[in-house]
Amino acid sequence: MQTPRPAPQPPAFRPLRRRPGAAVPAVLSAVLLATGCSVLGPDDGREAAEQVAAALSAGSVAELSFGDVEGASAQEQYEQAVARLGEAAPAVEVAAVEDTGEEGRREATLSWSWDLPGAEQDWAYDSVLPLVRSGSGEWVPEWSPAVVRPGLEEGEALRARTVDADRGDILGAGGETLVTERPVRRVGIDRSRLAGADPGEAARRLAEVVDLDADAYAEAVEQAGPEAFVEALPLREEDFRELDARRLEAVPGLLAVEDEMPLAPSRGFAADLLGGVGEATAEDVADSGGELAPGTAIGRGGVQERFDERLRGRPGVVVEEIVTETGGRPAEESGSGADGVRPAAGEPLFEVPPQAGEPVTVTLDRGLQATAEELLAGIESPSAVVAVRPSTGELVASANGPGSEGYSTALLGRYAPGSTFKVVTALGMLREGDTPGTEVPCPPSTTAAGVRIDNVESYPAEFTGSITLTEALAHSCNTTFVDQHDRIGQADLAEAAAALGIGVPAEAAVPAFWGEIPQDEPPAQHAAAMFGQGRTLVSPLSMARLTASVAAGQLVTPRLVSTEGLPQDGAPGATGTAAAGPGPQEPLTAEEAEQLRTMMRAVVSSGHLGVLQELEPDTAIGKTGTAEFGDEDPPRTHSWVIAEHEDLAVAVFVEDGDLGSVTGGPIMRDFLAAAASASRAG
């Protein structure tokens, strides 16, 4: 459970929001300015009390006189008393005026109601405004901090602090917890412990140990008050233990505070999908319409941001009396510390308990996600593994390698698909009347729109000449598919791609790129598109979708969120499983899918993906791909492998790799083998 922490306190004084009808009446202002002294009222003192109540509601009592206290002094005490209530606005009314039994004295009961940010109900209470009859017979109010709140004295103030609700967990497949409160150490410099050491130098030494921007952190520490704790960053317990203990302990003013944060099982685990949690900024608060308070923990990216309202719950509010150490001035002005106050004895004056957030369940499989990340750990280039269950559309793994440097290659990458796109061209050929056994030409080279296209140097000579369409796909004959450019138009190619999900947007709860293929292309670009080059772009997610659709025999739409009744995209009314845009005009048929599976099986049984024959059972289908990019000679290549085995459709991608079978084949084999093993064990 997260330890409640007070939100950062507001500045010394902010103009209070005025409620409708709370402004000081113009007549009152005119009278006050004209007299420059006491508040005149009828014999019972009610008018004087009403004028004070109106001034308090407006947030300014400076124009009033209170016996022997000048209005300016009363205003200063009022500001000191309420500054830490933030931008809360009071509504003050006179409930009653009564005799005290003492000659020349009466008491007005003031009813206060505070509209506190983040609280559904107002904070209401009564206070007493003493009235004394002057020598001229006027009723004059007497000021003290107790007018604001009974028992409040000079040097004391009211503080409203936000108490974060326990954030809802994110659960994965089988209800396994993915994100929950986990131990962290908040590492920073406590200026009260510097013992004369230079704050900036201490900050720079700590920044070097934890690999932080030294200049920025040093500036933050130097500008903080002499008692402030300036956090550098929160660290997981395991990361904290890996720091150089000797260097860390030598940092003056070091403080490591034990705390908890919503975290995934390991650093970087599905970070692009799950997102993170951080404190609301001033901009967040301003844009929230009063829903957020400074310091509120909110989602940043991924599922955490998309379903933040559900996960965050509703924070609580506590109003308490505090004793200031600076005569009532807020700590940020006095420099007396990060808080600069101590709570007064006694119970809170007002409390709204927080309401815990609700969990969100996603389809990620913790074991498969961890396996995918481990397999990519040693790859320096941007890389990804995406896995979708054809039977359900569940996105069970979406991993990015360290070379992606935090970017979601898996979901947002935009790359040419290379020879994996020959599955689409093959579908176009089937729609022209071909079958897996149709004889097609495979010359060593061909010319299309004035551009010469060759097969790769390693292409087996025995599969040139007249071969079947199945053999052309199994051995990835470039020339066979390029030579279809006069037979299959660009629009027909795009329609075949759409039947397999390429270019068909869907609701995915998080940002995703579903592929892009032009409807019309110049001859050279169209010829290149026939074998996955040119301007056709896909993501690993979209290629996993293509593979899942072939396996399922119909268009599959990946889904990430499985919480019942919760939309995929977080927006009211979203269905979560249907495509977000127009689908294909000519959907994939069961017969077409069966023919594609026959040909993709040959890629494993006799073609470039023989490595997948090691799987049990030996039923995998797939396709390899290599897409050229860059200006080098020879050009660099993207490495692709797509495959399906035991209800798991997977795309493996390495941005700067070798042939798909060389770079991606072993990764695909190991991932599918681990998945099959886990399935048998389960």
C-alpha positions, 0 to 999 in steps of 0.5 A: 500500500502506498504511504500517503504523502502530503502534496507540495504546498501552495505559495504564500497567498493566491487570490481566492476564487470568488463564488457568485455573490461573494464580492464586496458590495460596491456600497460597502466599499464606498462607505469604507473608503469614505469613513476609513475606519469602523464598520457601521451597523444597526443596533444589533450588530448584524450589519457589521457582521454581514459586511465582515462575512462578505469581505471574508468571502471575497478574500479581502478584509484589508479595507475594514477596521477591527477595533485596535487591529488595522485591516492590513494587519488582519489581512496579513493574518488571514492570508497566513491562516488560509494560504495552505488551503490552496485556491479553495474559496470560502462562502461565509454567512452570518448565522446569528448575532447574540448577546454575550451577557456582557454590556456592550459586547455581542457575538456573531456566528459565522457559517463557513463553507470551503470548496476544497479542490478534490473534495466532493463535499464542502468543509463546513463549520461555524466560528465566532466574530466578537462585536464591541460597541464603541463610544459612538454607539457603533458595533465594531468587529474584533479580529483574531485568527480564531475568526477564521477557525475556532481555536486558531492562534497567531503563528498557526494556520490551516493546511489542506493536503491531498492523500493519494488513493491506492492506485489500481493494479494492472493485471495480465493474462490469468489474473497475474499481477503485472503492475502494483506497488513495489519498494523503491528508494527515493534518493536525494540530497537533504540540505539539513544534513550537509553540515557545511558542505557545498550543496551544488557539489554534493548534488553533482557527486550524487548525479554522477553515482546515479547517472543523472544530469548533474547541472540540472540537479545541482541547480535544483538543490542550490535553489532549495531551502536549507532544510529541503530534501531534493529528490534525484530519482526513485530507484527500484530496490534492486537498482539501488543495491547495484549502486556503488555503495562507497561512492554513494555513502561519501555524498554529503547530505545523502538521504534514501527514503523508503517508499512504494511506487506502481511498478512492473515486475522489472525495469522496462517490462512492456513499458510502452504498453503499460506506461508509468506513473508520475506526479501531476505538473502545474500544467496538468493541474491547470488543465484538469478543471480542479480534478487534480491537485499538485503532487497527485500521482497520474498515469504517463503513457500506455495503459496507465494514462489511457485508463488513469481515471479508473486506476487513480481512484479519487484522492482524499483530502485532509484539513489540519491545523499546523504550527508554523515555524516562521510566524505563519509565513509559508516555508517556501518564503522563509526557507525553513524547510521542505514543509516548514511546519509541524501539525498541531496536536489533535485530530484532523479538522476535516477529512475525506477518505480516498477511494481506491482505484480499480484494476485494469486487466490486459492480455499480456502474458507475463512469462511470454513478455519476459521471454521476448524481452530476454531474447532481444536483450543482446541486440544492439539495433532497434528490434521487436517481438509481437505475439497475438493469439489468432483464436482470440486476438489477445496481444500476449507479448509486445517487446522492444529490444534495448536498441530501441532506446525506449521507442515502441518499435513493436507498435509504432515502427514503420518499416518496409516488410520485405519478402514477408509481404509476398504473402499478400502478393500470393493472396492477390495471385490466388484471387486471380485464379492461381492455386498453391500448385500453379506453375509460375516462372522464376527467372534469376533476374527480371526487369520491371518499369526499367529496373532490374530485379535479382534473386538473392545470391544464395537463392537455390538454382534448382528452384529457378525456371518453372516452379509452383507458387508454393515453391516460389513462396517457400524459397522467396523468389523475388522475380516470380512476385515482381513479374505479377506487377502487370497482372495485379494492380496496385489497388488490388494489391492494397485490397489483398493487404487490407484483407490481412489487416495491413492499413486497417486501423483498429482500437488498441488502447495505446497508440499503434501503427497498423500499416500503410500501402498506397492505393496508386503507385508509379510503375517502378514503385508498384513493382517494388511493392510486389515483394515488400519494398517501395513505399509500403510500410508496416509495424511488427504489430501489423505483421503479427496481425497478418499472420494471425489472420492467415491462421484464423481464416479471417481478419483478426483484430488484436486487443490488449484490454480484457477487463469486462465492460472496459473499452479498448481505447478508453473512450466511452462507447468504444467497442474494443474489438471491431476495427476503428476504420473501414475494413476490407472490401473483399474479406479473407475467405476460409479457402484463401486462408487455407491455401496461404497456410499450405504455402507458408507451411512449405516455408518451414518444411522445405524453405528458409524456416527449417529451424522451426521444424524443431518445434513440437508439434512440427506444425509451424507456418511462417515466412522470412523477409529482408528489406533493403534500406539506406544508401550504403553499397551493399545496402543495409537490411531489415530482418523479418520473420513471421510465424504461427504455431499452436495458436500463437502468431508472432512477428520478429523484427530487427532493424539492422540485421541479416537475412530473416532466417539468419537473424530472426529465425533463431529468435522465433524458434526460441520464443515459440519453443518457450511458449509451447513448453509453458503451455504444456507445463500449464 
